[in-house]
């Protein structure tokens, strides 16, 4: 038999929640079939089968959590007898690959091979439902909506996020109170918040926190509490950057690059030249990363995701632009994979498109620094003793003082400003 283990799908993941099972006990499983949707601290991700067989038993029901490496289901070879799950695997064992059961526990050759029997109790499989996206299934579970009551507006009747949002607004049918999913029921049964939250105020609506929001709150609190942040701000002349972007877009048409794509590339180049910033702090050692992987903050409905551009220093600006757009779209649809969310060594957060002049970002552990990018502003500047119109851009570097000192951060920021003001150096 093969145990399906709770995989590690992000650097910070400690446990996962089974969002929905796509197979039920007794169903055949082919290599590449999506068996289950797993909700991590960052997204809902599809888990694909690595071996063919039959789903013999579900060990963790929808809405329940399990630590990394714990068995969540059992797959047996076609025609084999269902087998009992072994003890949870140690966390240092591979979690993305299936783990074969020791030969001593295999069914004797002379024994008949009964057909797989659906698991009972905790592992009971969910009833059939219409096709739906992982994001839609997660939102439905968070809001206690029965997917079987909805008509999907996506391709082939697939239920998508817009259908769930319409149901939440009352534009579609929702389940009766008695049919609320276990997760929602658990939220409703949770202890009341302190009186200061004023949940009894008729003018206040108490919106239950999603798992995503809870984990994000915990991680941000830990970052600000454990990592002594210091901040360095620099004003950059943005005129050369905007002019260079215009020249690139004319040459690359119809492909386009954004100012943020150029900033990500400039950060990657500066990190390659200043490896002391491309580090992670641990209690035992300072980890020097040999690869430059830049995370790009993306706003989603429930907060912030940071997909990673791997080896950004080795990619062209146009490659970075295309990859960033693809990852941002998949982040908003809840379809990011494990690799796309892991391995970041530095992050960029840009709020310039919202008109924010400048801000300070919270470091994304285990990284040691993050760059906050503001809007390009029209301002009077002094050139050759004359006041003339100019364009300015504020960038603020947040640094973990345990990993870097002020001079190290300042040298990195100075080089970054030089690259942004002489952008031809970015692609040289």
GUKOLDO-606424 format. One record per residue (C-alpha): x, y, z; residue in three letters. Coordinates in steps of 0.02 Angstrom, whole numbers, plus 50000, padded with zeros to 5 digits. Layout:
# residues N
XYZALA
...
This chain:
# residues 428
500005000050000UNK
500495018349986UNK
500175031550117UNK
499735048950057UNK
500615060550179UNK
500225078650222UNK
501505087550112UNK
502555102650153UNK
501895115450030UNK
502745131250096UNK
504275136250196UNK
503235141250347UNK
501935127450341UNK
501775117250502UNK
500125108650465UNK
498835108150326UNK
496955107550317UNK
496055095650199UNK
494985107750099UNK
494075094649993UNK
494325076849931UNK
494215074749742UNK
494175055749756UNK
493155044449869UNK
493625027349939UNK
493535014249802UNK
493915026549662UNK
495345022249543UNK
496835033949549UNK
497995037249402UNK
499675045949408UNK
499345064649397UNK
497545063749460UNK
497075077149587UNK
496635067649746UNK
496395081449872UNK
496475100449894UNK
497605105650038UNK
497445122650122UNK
499095129450188UNK
499525145550276UNK
499665153750105UNK
498485145849979UNK
497425131049929UNK
498435118949825UNK
497985103249728UNK
498875087149776UNK
499205075449630UNK
499455056649640UNK
501215050149615UNK
500705031849601UNK
499225023049522UNK
498025012049620UNK
496395013349716UNK
495975025749854UNK
495675013249994UNK
495415024450144UNK
495275042750192UNK
496095046150360UNK
495815064950376UNK
494085071750335UNK
493695088250251UNK
493965103050366UNK
495165093550479UNK
497025097250496UNK
498565086250506UNK
500405089950537UNK
501685088550399UNK
502125070350363UNK
500565062950442UNK
499565050450337UNK
497965057750267UNK
497435043350152UNK
497935026150090UNK
498095020649909UNK
498265002049870UNK
498694993349706UNK
497194989149600UNK
496374973349669UNK
497364973449832UNK
496574972450004UNK
496424988650102UNK
497784990350233UNK
497864999450398UNK
498865015550408UNK
500585015150486UNK
501175027250618UNK
501425045150555UNK
503075047150465UNK
504435057950541UNK
504495075650478UNK
506205073050401UNK
505555060050281UNK
505055065150104UNK
503295071950112UNK
502885074349930UNK
503255056549879UNK
502215041449926UNK
502955029850059UNK
502775011050025UNK
502244999750170UNK
503594987450229UNK
503494970750142UNK
503154961850306UNK
501484970750319UNK
500904966050145UNK
499374954850119UNK
499864936350106UNK
499884930149927UNK
498644916349964UNK
497334928050037UNK
495924933649923UNK
495904951849873UNK
494244959549924UNK
493664975249838UNK
494074991449931UNK
492734996450054UNK
492335014750089UNK
493015020650257UNK
491785024250397UNK
491695037450531UNK
493075050550523UNK
493635045650349UNK
491925045250269UNK
492045052450093UNK
491055067850046UNK
489515066849940UNK
489695070549755UNK
489695088849706UNK
489775099249547UNK
491495104149479UNK
492265119149566UNK
493905128449581UNK
495005126249736UNK
494715144449784UNK
492835142449767UNK
492865126849877UNK
493865135850011UNK
492715151050011UNK
491195139750016UNK
491875130650167UNK
492315147050255UNK
490555153850229UNK
489605137550259UNK
488935136450082UNK
488405119650008UNK
489135118549833UNK
487745106449786UNK
486485120649797UNK
487405131849671UNK
487445132749482UNK
489175136649417UNK
489475150649293UNK
491195144649240UNK
491655133449092UNK
490645117349094UNK
489615123249242UNK
491165124649354UNK
490835134449514UNK
492015149149528UNK
492365162749655UNK
491035174449584UNK
489695161249616UNK
490205159849799UNK
490245178649820UNK
488505179749744UNK
487885166449865UNK
488635175950011UNK
487695191549956UNK
486095181549951UNK
485965180849762UNK
486065161749765UNK
485445147949878UNK
486435143650034UNK
486295129050152UNK
485095129450299UNK
485835132950470UNK
485735114350514UNK
486865109950367UNK
488285121950405UNK
489965113850378UNK
490965108150531UNK
492235122150508UNK
490915135750513UNK
490035127250659UNK
491665127050753UNK
491885145650723UNK
490125149050785UNK
490435138450940UNK
492075147250981UNK
492175157151143UNK
491535174851132UNK
492795188751105UNK
493155201051246UNK
491865214551272UNK
493045227151194UNK
492735218851025UNK
490905224551039UNK
490235209750942UNK
488545212751024UNK
488435229950945UNK
487065229450810UNK
488105241550707UNK
489585229650704UNK
489725213950599UNK
490895200550667UNK
491725192050517UNK
492555175450565UNK
494405175050529UNK
494935163350391UNK
496385151450419UNK
497405161950297UNK
497115177950397UNK
497485169450564UNK
499135162350503UNK
499635178750420UNK
499265188050582UNK
500325175950681UNK
501795176650562UNK
501795195550549UNK
501705197150738UNK
503165185050757UNK
504165194650627UNK
503945211550713UNK
504225203950885UNK
505725192850848UNK
506625202150709UNK
507275219350763UNK
506785229650610UNK
507715245150555UNK
507265255750405UNK
508255264850271UNK
507385276550148UNK
508085283449987UNK
507375295549859UNK
507725290449680UNK
507665300749520UNK
506365290849424UNK
506465299949256UNK
507825288749183UNK
506885273349241UNK
505255278749158UNK
506155283448997UNK
507065266748993UNK
505445257349022UNK
504665266548873UNK
506125261848761UNK
506035243648816UNK
504165242448785UNK
504365249448610UNK
505715236648573UNK
504785222048654UNK
503035225948588UNK
501785218348608UNK
502605212148769UNK
502655224748911UNK
503715227449066UNK
503195237649217UNK
504175248949333UNK
504025235349464UNK
504805222549346UNK
506315234049328UNK
506395236349517UNK
506355217449546UNK
507765215149421UNK
508755229349500UNK
508535221549673UNK
509125204749607UNK
510665212649528UNK
511075222249688UNK
510845206549793UNK
512065197049683UNK
513335210849712UNK
512925212349899UNK
512685194449960UNK
512725200150142UNK
510905205650120UNK
510405189350036UNK
510405179750201UNK
509315171950335UNK
509635172650522UNK
509545157250633UNK
510045154750814UNK
511535144250761UNK
512135152050599UNK
511895165450468UNK
511305156750310UNK
512085163850152UNK
510965160150002UNK
511855155949841UNK
510315159249736UNK
509375175649720UNK
507505172249734UNK
506435187849744UNK
504665187149814UNK
503385199149742UNK
501955203949857UNK
500225201449778UNK
498595207649855UNK
497225194349860UNK
495475194549934UNK
496025187850102UNK
497675197050122UNK
499385195750045UNK
500315181949952UNK
502145182449902UNK
502515171349751UNK
504365169549713UNK
505365173449556UNK
506755160549568UNK
508485165349504UNK
507875182949465UNK
509665188949440UNK
509855176949293UNK
508245181749206UNK
507895195949087UNK
506695209849132UNK
505435203349006UNK
505535185849083UNK
505265193049256UNK
503775203149193UNK
502935188249110UNK
503245176849261UNK
502625189949384UNK
500995192449289UNK
500695173749279UNK
501065171049464UNK
499985185849516UNK
498505178849418UNK
498725161649492UNK
498895169049667UNK
497215177749649UNK
496425161549588UNK
497185151549731UNK
498175140449612UNK
499985143149664UNK
501065127749684UNK
502275123749825UNK
503855128949733UNK
503085145449680UNK
502785150049861UNK
504435143949934UNK
506275148249934UNK
506195167249936UNK
507775176249994UNK
507145194349977UNK
505465202549942UNK
504765217849855UNK
503125225949906UNK
502455239849793UNK
500985250949842UNK
501375264449717UNK
499875259849609UNK
498765265249756UNK
499565282349766UNK
500555278449925UNK
502065289849930UNK
503105279150048UNK
502905265750182UNK
503855252950283UNK
503525234450253UNK
503625219950377UNK
505005207450340UNK
504415190750270UNK
505305177150373UNK
506505168650351UNK
507135182650239UNK
508205196650311UNK
507535211350212UNK
506085218150109UNK
505965233449996UNK
504425244650004UNK
504105254549844UNK
503045270249837UNK
502255279849693UNK
503205289849563UNK
502855308049609UNK
502965324149509UNK
504045336049613UNK
505145351249588UNK
506985346349591UNK
508605356149580UNK
509695352449428UNK
511225362749386UNK
510685376049510UNK
508945377549433UNK
507255371849499UNK
506445361049365UNK
505025348149359UNK
505575330849406UNK
504955313449451UNK
505435305549617UNK
505225288249690UNK
505415283549874UNK
506045266149919UNK
506185260050099UNK
507235244950149UNK
506675235450305UNK
508125225250375UNK
508295212150512UNK
509655219450622UNK
510145202050682UNK
510695197850505UNK
511315214450437UNK
511995230550510UNK
511585248150454UNK
513105250550343UNK
512765234250250UNK
510975239350216UNK
511495256950164UNK
512785250450040UNK
511495238949961UNK
510215253149950UNK
511495264849873UNK
511875252249736UNK
510025249249707UNK
509735268049686UNK
511175268849562UNK
510425254749459UNK
508715262949457UNK
509455279749404UNK
510555271549272UNK
509385257449219UNK
510435252049071UNK
511555244049203UNK
510115232549250UNK
510185223649082UNK
512055225849050UNK
